[in-house]
C-alpha cells in the first residue's frame, strides 16, 4: 500500500502535457486481437489499468513490445488460450471488453465478472444483448463466470442497445467488424474514446460509418490488417487538472488538451465560476479565478448531473464536488447513474466542507468552505474520488495524507510527478 503526503495551500503554476486517454487505451489494446499482423499504438498512458491489460494480453500469448515514450508494438500472431486469467481480469472492469475481440478472433471466451471502481451497480446486460444479437451463446455460471461461444458471428442487422453504454458499444463494434453482413447499432455511445476505437478499426480495414454519432453502420469484412495509431488525450485528466488549478487559484497550461472535447465540461464548470482560454490544442487556466456559483432562473439552486456524451462526464462529478466547496453559493450534484459515487463526501465533511448527502445519488454543496488538513489519512475509494481528495488536500492548509493511492494510479499517469512540476508539495510513501 502507498500513500500521498500533501502540503496544502500552494497554487498550481506551470505547464504539463495531457496523457493519453485511459478509456481509449483499455479498448484499443484488446482490439489488436482482431488481426494477426503487428500493430503499433502511441500515447498509451503508463497507468495500472493499462499495465494489467498488457498482462492479460501476454497471458493470452500476444507479443507485447514496449517501444518507449508511451508506444507499444502489439502482435497477436496467435491466441494461445481463450480463458482469461481470473486474477488479472478481476482487477479492472475493462477486462470485459475482451469479449468482443475474442469471440471474433477465436469464437470463444471465458471470463469472470470484471472488477473496477465500487461506485454502484454496473450491469452487463447490454453487453450480453449485443453479443447475443451477433450470434454468441452466453452462459453465466453460479461462480460468476461468463462462458461465450460463437463458432460463426453474423451481422445483427438492426441492433438497438438498451442503453448508451460505452463498453457495450465497443464490445459490439469489435465483434461486428469481422461478422459477415450488416450491423446497425442504434443508441450507440459516441464518447471520444469510442471514436478513437472506430477510427482505429477503420485504419485496420474495417468498414464503420457514422463515427461520432449514436448510429453506427458496420459492414463486416473478412480480415483486418496491422496499422499505426495515436490515441487522443484524456479529457478526464484534463478536467481534473482544471479543477485543481481553479481551487488553488493557480495558473497552468495544459498542452495537447484537445479543447474540442471539453465543450460540456466548459459549460458545467462555468456554473461553478471556472473558466479557461484555448490556445490551439492547449488550454490556459488563469490565476485567481473568482469562483461564484451561477444561480438558476429565479434564484434557483443550480444542478449538475452527468449525461451520455456530449453531456457532462460522470467521472468528473467527484471533482466538481470539491470545486463546489471552494465556490461561493449553493449547488446540487445529482449522479443518477451510480448510487455510490458520492460516498466519499463524508471525508470532505471531516475536513470542514459543508456538504449534505441527500441520498445515494445527490449531494448539496454550500461554499466556500475553509478546509482543514487531515494528517491521519483519508482513503481513495475509487479513481476519481481519490483524485478529488487530492484536490481537497491542496485546498487545506497543513499536511494531509491520502491512502490507498493505487486506486488513483489506475487512472492517472505519473500524477505526483506532474503535480510536483506544477509547484505543489506531494510525496509518495510506500508502506
N, C-alpha and C positions, 0 to 999 in steps of 0.2 A: 504494500500500500504506500502511496505517495501523497504528499500534501503541498499546498502553496502557502507560503508566509508572505503576506502582503502588507506593506506600509501605505496607509491611505492618505488622502489629502493632497495628492500630487496630480496636476493636469497632464494629460497626454499631449505630447508635442513631437512632430517629426513625420517621417514618411515610411510606409510599409507597402508591400505588394500583396494583393489578394491571392490566396491559394486556389488551387483547382477545386471544382465543385465536388464535394463529397458524394452527393447522391448520384452524380453522373459517373464518377469513377467506380462506384459499387455496382453499376449496371453494365458499363462498357467492358469491364474485365470479364464477367461471365459470358458476355456476348461474343467474346473471342472464341468460345467453344463452337460457334456456328461455322467455322472454317478450319480446314486442316493446314492452311497456309499461315505464315508468320504475320503478326500484327504488331505495329509499334504505336504506343499511346504516350502522349505528352501531357504534362501538367497534372500528373497524378499526385494527390497530396499524401504526405507521409503521416498518416493517422492510423490509429489502432484498428478501426474497422476495415481499412484498406489492407493492412498487414494480414488481418485474419482472412480476408477474401483471397489474397495471394496464397496463403497456406492451404485453403480449400482447393484452389486450382492445382497446386503442386501435388496435393494428395490424390487428385484425380489423374495425375500423370502428365500434366501440362508443363511444358518447359517455360520457366519464368526467368528472364534475364534483366537485372537492374542495370540500365544504361547510365544512371546518374542524372541528377538535376530534375527528378520527377518523371523521367522517361523509362518506359518498360517495353521489352520485347516479349510478346506472348505467342507461343507456338503450341497449339493443341493438335500436334501431329496425330495423336491418337488419344482416346479416352480409356484409361485403364480400368475404371470401375464406375458403377452407376449409383452406389450408395455413398451419400455424403457422410463424412465423419461427424457423428452426433455431437462430439465435444466442440469441434470447430464451428459447426453450423448453429449450435445453440448459443453462440456468443453474440450474434448480430441478426437483426431482423432481415437484413439484405440477403441473407443466405437463401431465402425463399425464391428469389429471382433466378436461381439456378434451375428452377423447374422448367421454364420455357425453353432455354437453350439446350438443356439435357434431353428433353423429350424430342426436340428437333434433330439433335445430333445422334442420340443413342436409342431413342424410342422407349426409354425407361429412366426413372429416377426414384430414389428412396431418400427422403429427408425428414428430419424431425421438425416439430413446431419451432419456429425461429425464436431467437432471443431478442435483445434490443431494449430500448428505454421502457420503464414501467410508468407510462403516462395514461393508462386506461385501456379499455378494450380495443383491440385492433384485429377484427375478424378477417379471416382469409376466404370468406365465401365467394367474393367476386373473382378471386384467382381461380377457384375451382370451377365457377360458372364459365369463365373464358376458356380455360384449358379443356373442359369437357366439350364445349361447343366446337373445338378444333379437333376433336376425336380422341381425347385422352380418357382413360378409365382411371378414376381416382378412388382410392380406398384409404380410410383413416383408421388405424388400429387403436385399441384402447390405450396403448402406450404413447399415443400422440404422434405416431409416425405416419407420414404420408407416403403411400406407395402409388406411383403413377405409371401407367403403361400406355404407349401409343405406337404400336408397330408401324402405323402409317397415319401421319397427320393429314388433315384435309382443310381446305378453306372453309370458314364458318359461314360464308355468305354475310348476312346482316347480323351483327353482334352488338346488342345494346347492353352496355355494362350497367349493373345495378347501382354503382356509384362511380364517381370520377376518381377512382383510386390510382395513384401514381404507379405503385409497384404492380398492380394487376394489369394496368395498361401496358407496362413494359414487358411483363411476362407474356401477355397475349401477342404483342408485336414480335417478340423474339421467336415465339413458336410459329407465328403465321407467315414469316418471311420465307420459310422453306416448305410451307404446306401448299400443295398444288391447289389452284383455284383462287377465288377472290375472298377476301375478308374485309368487311367494312365495320370498323369499330366506332360506335357512337357513344357519346358521353365519355370520351377518352380524356385523360388528363393531358395538359399541354404545358406543364412547367418547363423551364429552360433545360433541365436535365433530361426530360422526355424528348425534347427537340434534339439535344445532343445525341441521344441514342439513335433516333431515327435518321439523322444526318450521317452518323457513323455507319449504320447498316446500309444506307444507300450508297455510300462510298465503297462498300464491300460488294455491291452488286444487287442489293435488294431493290424492290420497286414499291416505295411508300409515297403516297401523295397526301396532301392536307396537313403537312407538318406544321405545328404551331396552332392548329385548330382543335376542336373537340370531336372532329370526324376524321379518322384515318382510313385511307383506302389502300389496301395492300394486295398486290398480285404476287402469289407465291412463285419463287424461282427455283431452279434445280440445284444451284450451289452458290456459295459466296466465296470470295477471294480475299486475300490479305490486303491491308491498307495501312496508312499512317494518319493519325488523327490527334488533334489537340482539344482537350475538353475546356469548357468555359470556366469562368471564375465563380467562386462560391458566394452567392449573394446573401446566404445566411451569415457567413463570416463577416462580410462587408457590413451588414445590418448590425451585427454585434459591435463592431469597432466604431460605427457611427454613434451608437448608444453610449459606448464608453467615453468617447471624446465629448459628447454633449453633457453627460452628468459630471465630468471633471472640469468642464469649461475649458477644455484644451483645443488646440488646432492641429489637425492631422491631414495629410494627403494619403489617399489610398490609390495606389497605381493598379491599373487594369481592373478597375471596379465594375466596368461594363454598365454604365448608367441606364442603358435600355432595359435592364432587368430590375430596376429599382423604382418603377413608377408608382405602384401601390404602397410600397414602403415609404416613399416620399410623402404621399398623401396622408397616411396614417401617422407617421412620425410628426408630420406638420401639425396635427391636432395637439401634440404634446409640446409644440414650440420648437421642434428640432428642424434645422434647415442645413443645406449644403449646396455647393456650387459644382457644376460639371466642368471639366477641363479635358475635352477629348474623351479618352477611355478612363481617365482618372476622375476622382471627386475630391473636393476640399471641404472639410468640416471646419467652419470658422470658430475662433475662440470666443469665450464669454457670451454664449448664447443666453438669451432671456427665455427660460423655459416657462411658458404660460399656457395652460390648457385652454383650448378654444371651446367655449360653450356652444351647445346646440341652439337651434332656433328657439326663442322664447326663454332662454337661460337654462335649458335642459342640460343635465349632466350627459356629456357625450359618451359614446360606447365604441369600443374597439372589439372586433371579432374577426376570426380568420375565415377565409373562403377559398375554394379551389382557385387555381390560377386563372386570371390575373389578379385574384384577390390577395389579401394580406396573408403571408405565410404563417401557418400555425406555429412553426418552430421559433418565431420571433416574439411570441406572446410573453414568454418569461422575461425577455429583455425589456419589452415595453412596460412591464410592471415596475421594474427598477427605475426606468426613466420617469415613470409617473410619480414615483416617490420624491423626485427632485424637482418636479414642476409645480407651479402654483395653480391650485384648483382641484377639482374632483373629476375622476374618470372611472367608468365601469368597463372592465375587461371580461369578455364572455367567450370562453372557448367551448363551443358546443360539440366539438369533435372528440375531445379526450377528457374524461372525468377526473383524471389525477394530475392534470397539468399544473395546477396551482397549489398542490400540497406543500410546496417548498416555502410558501409565503410565511409560515409560522416562524421560520428562521429570520425572515426580514423583520417581523414584528419584534423579535427579541433584540434586534439591532436598533429599534426605535422607529421603524416605519409604521405609518398609520394606514394599515391595510385590513379590510374586513373580508373574510372568506364567507361570501353569502351562501354558497352551496358548492358542490364539487366542480361546477362549471363557471362560476362567476366570482370575481373579486372587485371590491370597491376601494379605490386608492385615493387618499387625500394627501396632497403635498403643498409645500415642500416639507420634508421631514429631515431633521438632523439625525444622521445615523451614527451609531457608536460601534467601535471595533469589537470583534468577538475573538479574543485570543485563544479561548478554549476550543474553538473549532466548530465549523458548520459543515454539513455534508454536501456532496454533489449528487443529488438524486438521479439526475439524467444529464445528457449532454448540455442542453440549453439552460436548465435550471442551475447547473454547475457554473456555467458562464455568467448567468445572472447574478449569482452570489459573488463572483469575482468583481463584477461592476459595483455591487453594493460595498464590497471591501474598499474599492477605490474611493467611494464617497465618504467613508467613515474615517475619522481621524484616529490614528493609533494603528496597532498591529492586529490583523485578523488572520485566522488560519482556515483554509478551505481543505477539507478532507476528501478522500475518495476521488481524487482528480483523474484517475484512469478513465472515468466517465467523460471528462472534458477532452482527454486525449483521443477518444474515439472519433471526435468530430472536428477538432481544431489542431492545425498543424503548427508545431513548434510555438505554442501560444505564449510561453513565458519569454522566449527569445524575441518575438515580435513586440511584446509589451515592454520589455526592457529597452528595446530600440526606440520606444516612444517615451522613455524617460521615467517610467514608474519603477518602484521597488517591488519586485516579485521574485521569490526564491523557491525552487523546488527542493523538497526534502524527502528522501526515500527512507521509509521506516524499515 
